[in-house]
Amino acid sequence: MPSGMEHDITAMERAFQLAKSGTYTSIPAIKEQLKGEGFSVTQITGKTLTKQLNMLIAAAHELGAQILN
């Protein structure tokens, strides 16, 4: 997948994409991927954002588990 920087999206938008992908199991893993794609992770903080990302991560993994069963 091309880096998010090629699509003129923000780090926050990319974080949501990654959380929904089902590939990442934690916010630190998402932050590492963002850094690897050239994004700054300084704004990927706060209770509300953390809660939203964790919910998306859990939902993506639940969906993946349902598909496998």
N, C-alpha and C positions, 0 to 999 in steps of 0.2 A: 504494500500500500504506500502511495506517495506520502511524503510528510505533510502534515497539516499546514505548514507554512506556505506550501504551494497553492493553497486554496484560499489564502487571505482570511483565515479564521482566527479567533482569539484562543489563548491557552485554555480559557474556561470552556469554550465550545468544544475544543478538542478533548478536554478532560471528560466531558459528558459523552462524547463519541466513544472514547476508550472504555468508560465505565459500562456502557451499553453493549459493548462488543462481546463480553463474556470471556475475554482473554485474560483479564486482570482480576486479581483477587483482593487487592488492597489499594488504598490511596497512595502509599509510598511507591508501589509498583507503577501506578499511573504517572506519578511525578517523575520517576526515572525515565519512562518512555517519553514524556513531554520534553524533558531535558535533552534526550537523545535526538529528538526532532527539532531542537533549536528553540524551544519555547522557554520563557521565563515562568517559573512556578510561584513567584512571589504572591500572586493573587489567589492561589489555590489554597485558601485557608478559611477558617471560621466554622462555627458549629453548624450553621444551616447548610452551607455547601458540603461539608463533610457528611452530614446526614443524607443529603440528596444523592451524593455519589455512592455512599454505602448502600443505599436502597436500590440504586440502579445496578450495582455490582451483584447484590443478592438476587435481584429479579432475573438478571441475565444468567446467573448460574442455576437458578431454579428452572428456568425455561430450558436451558441446556440439559439438565438432568431429566426433565420430562420428555424431551425429544429422544434421549438415549434409552428410555424405558419403554 
